[in-house]
Amino acid sequence: MVEEMAHPLSKYSRAAMMPHIWCSGCGNGIILNCFIQAINELQVNLDKLVVVSGIGCIGRAAGYINTNSFHTTHGRPIALATGVKLANPELEVVIISGDGDLFAIGGNHFIHAARRNIGIKVICANNFNYGMTGGQQGPTTPLGALTTTSPFGNIEHPFNLVHLAAASGATYVARWTTLHVRRLTQSIQKLLQKEGFCFIEVVSPCPEIFGRYNKMRTGLEMMEWFKKASTVENFSDPAKAEITPEKIVVGEFVDIEKPSYEKLLHEKIAQINEEALKELS
Amino acid sequence: MTKKRMVLEGAHFINGDVACAEGAIAAGCRFFAGYPITPATEIAEHLAQRMPEIGRIYIQMEDEIGSMAAVIGASYAGLKAMTATSGPGFSLMQENIGLAVMTEAPCVIVDVMRGGPSTGQPTLPGQQDVMQAKWGSHGDYEIIALAPSSVQEMFDLTIEAFNLSETYRVPAILLADEVVAHMWEKVVIPPAEKIKIVNRKKPNVPPEKYLPFMPDDDLVPSMACFGDGYSFHATGLTHDEHGYPQTSSSEVQGRLVKRLCDKIRRNADKIVRVEEVMLGDADIVVIAYGIVARAALSAVRKAREIGIKVGLLRPITLWPFPDGHVAKITKQAKAIIVPEMNCGQLVREVERSAKETPVVFLSKLGEDPHTPMEIVEAIRRNS
């Protein structure tokens, strides 16, 4: 008799939710794997972890992780997570969502959460398009790229997400591609241990949809592009880190200390109550 | 800190917005997220002062979409949560009100109705969001909405909204109007221990046996919270009793959506509240709610003085609509008069329930609610 062997990390996934919905060659599985490796490494208490996601392919990741999870309306995971984090600051609140969800429909919540410096951790899978709805142009689609809604080439300038995050006030900002598995895992560990609003952009292949229209038909071809174009430049100027066909600057861009919103809030409450108590006595 | 400071007590001369905020505190609201908007801003201002004083959370979000989302998040993390707004903000909240319905997140939304559509008349009253409160988010659902007529009710019904929301795991809307919100009146707040407070059902099974969306006999599932040790998944997608998405099962869709409606419909008798004044021998009935009901009450009294048998039926619960109460009065009434500050909203529900009895609609838009004399005139014409 051969005993059935469980995968050492199987406790982190919800078997009932499998099989996942992602296409072959998609980078979402790599991102999920790196996240699980990171929480395993840190021995994060799953009862105190909350993963929130929005709508899109990667949005399903929240449900695949065997923890407290909430799959919100499109663009709203950061706003919902704000309520979770303030209600119970002991919870580790992580958002795993996509570029369209976080930066088009949800862009306002992103910049304000970063400005407030609320202690939620955002991991963004940037696949340059709306994959789930079949490949429409989005806020990170490169200039000139072909999508189903930019059939003559995209004429909108894309966001440089790390620059946006840094300018909005995030205390930790990094960018990796799904090729940088070890660095991404370490970066997620760092993100989980920092105070305040933290952000990692993961450039991720979408060969079935984005690649199909842009001469990178397989996951391998997209990964080859990442390999060729990526250059690690830690703490370089995020303003100069636009993603181009020739160059994808990866690395850590911001790593600063700043009191989080929830810390300031609870300090303020304690201070007010002390004063109130003095008044009463 | 003394208990007295936590929740106000005794008689106070305050406005409706402040009464609502104090009602929320008395109900055990521990989280408020909002965005400034006339004529609901005073609720946020009052809570920005009061909540930190008593160790509770106030946050001003970037918009009403975010406010509503944060409220759901706080509710899932175990706190009673509320937001307050007016028409334009209420429109923005509709998306996540649908999410709260679908994920059965207890929460309270205060909509202080002003004149619409669009930016409309921010400082003037209206009753134009009645149908939006019921149908504002897409898809089929039932919801609870209460309409206060006085500053005292701004306090009392805010507590009631929390209690109903916690009982049925459904968003409860306090559908106030600008006059009730800005009017100053005496409010009597009973001692905290005399105020009835309802908290959501907690699971009574161990985590491994917990099914987050398995209803009990009352069709309401018990609710664990994030951090309680009952790790579970919640989604706006159609989901089964485990909370797992079932996006291609007609059976699960039917079962879930029907239950979300039925948990309110089948419990409507327990939810619905009305005030009945001089209905006993009335052959004319005025149906009015909110500030308009105050003028209607005055009109009914004046008409009685000149010998007309008229009574007032005041729906306190607008949703679920008190069909039964309206159907009952049709047996005795030869006419029903419905004054509303809109172009005809609740009157349609009245017509639906009244069947053959003629229904007279009195519309009013703009600065002033109906005067008692305008309603007396309508009573006289139909007597």
Boltz contact constraints between the chains, C-beta under 6 A:
constraints:
  - contact:
      token1: [A, 47]
      token2: [B, 229]
      max_distance: 6.0
  - contact:
      token1: [A, 48]
      token2: [B, 227]
      max_distance: 6.0
  - contact:
      token1: [A, 50]
      token2: [B, 226]
      max_distance: 6.0
  - contact:
      token1: [A, 63]
      token2: [B, 233]
      max_distance: 6.0
  - contact:
      token1: [A, 67]
      token2: [B, 231]
      max_distance: 6.0
  - contact:
      token1: [A, 68]
      token2: [B, 226]
      max_distance: 6.0
  - contact:
      token1: [A, 68]
      token2: [B, 231]
      max_distance: 6.0
  - contact:
      token1: [A, 69]
      token2: [B, 233]
      max_distance: 6.0
  - contact:
      token1: [A, 70]
      token2: [B, 234]
      max_distance: 6.0
  - contact:
      token1: [A, 71]
      token2: [B, 235]
      max_distance: 6.0
  - contact:
      token1: [A, 73]
      token2: [B, 95]
      max_distance: 6.0
  - contact:
      token1: [A, 73]
      token2: [B, 96]
      max_distance: 6.0
  - contact:
      token1: [A, 73]
      token2: [B, 99]
      max_distance: 6.0
  - contact:
      token1: [A, 73]
      token2: [B, 236]
      max_distance: 6.0
  - contact:
      token1: [A, 76]
      token2: [B, 69]
      max_distance: 6.0
  - contact:
      token1: [A, 79]
      token2: [B, 66]
      max_distance: 6.0
  - contact:
      token1: [A, 79]
      token2: [B, 69]
      max_distance: 6.0
  - contact:
      token1: [A, 79]
      token2: [B, 70]
      max_distance: 6.0
  - contact:
      token1: [A, 80]
      token2: [B, 69]
      max_distance: 6.0
  - contact:
      token1: [A, 80]
      token2: [B, 72]
      max_distance: 6.0
  - contact:
      token1: [A, 80]
      token2: [B, 73]
      max_distance: 6.0
  - contact:
      token1: [A, 81]
      token2: [B, 73]
      max_distance: 6.0
  - contact:
      token1: [A, 82]
      token2: [B, 70]
      max_distance: 6.0
  - contact:
      token1: [A, 83]
      token2: [B, 70]
      max_distance: 6.0
  - contact:
      token1: [A, 83]
      token2: [B, 73]
      max_distance: 6.0
  - contact:
      token1: [A, 83]
      token2: [B, 74]
      max_distance: 6.0
  - contact:
      token1: [A, 84]
      token2: [B, 73]
      max_distance: 6.0
  - contact:
      token1: [A, 84]
      token2: [B, 77]
      max_distance: 6.0
  - contact:
      token1: [A, 86]
      token2: [B, 57]
      max_distance: 6.0
  - contact:
      token1: [A, 87]
      token2: [B, 31]
      max_distance: 6.0
  - contact:
      token1: [A, 87]
      token2: [B, 74]
      max_distance: 6.0
  - contact:
      token1: [A, 87]
      token2: [B, 77]
      max_distance: 6.0
  - contact:
      token1: [A, 87]
      token2: [B, 79]
      max_distance: 6.0
  - contact:
      token1: [A, 88]
      token2: [B, 77]
      max_distance: 6.0
  - contact:
      token1: [A, 88]
      token2: [B, 227]
      max_distance: 6.0
  - contact:
      token1: [A, 91]
      token2: [B, 227]
      max_distance: 6.0
  - contact:
      token1: [A, 108]
      token2: [B, 62]
      max_distance: 6.0
  - contact:
      token1: [A, 109]
      token2: [B, 66]
      max_distance: 6.0
  - contact:
      token1: [A, 112]
      token2: [B, 62]
      max_distance: 6.0
  - contact:
      token1: [A, 269]
      token2: [B, 52]
      max_distance: 6.0
  - contact:
      token1: [A, 269]
      token2: [B, 55]
      max_distance: 6.0
  - contact:
      token1: [A, 272]
      token2: [B, 52]
      max_distance: 6.0
  - contact:
      token1: [A, 272]
      token2: [B, 53]
      max_distance: 6.0
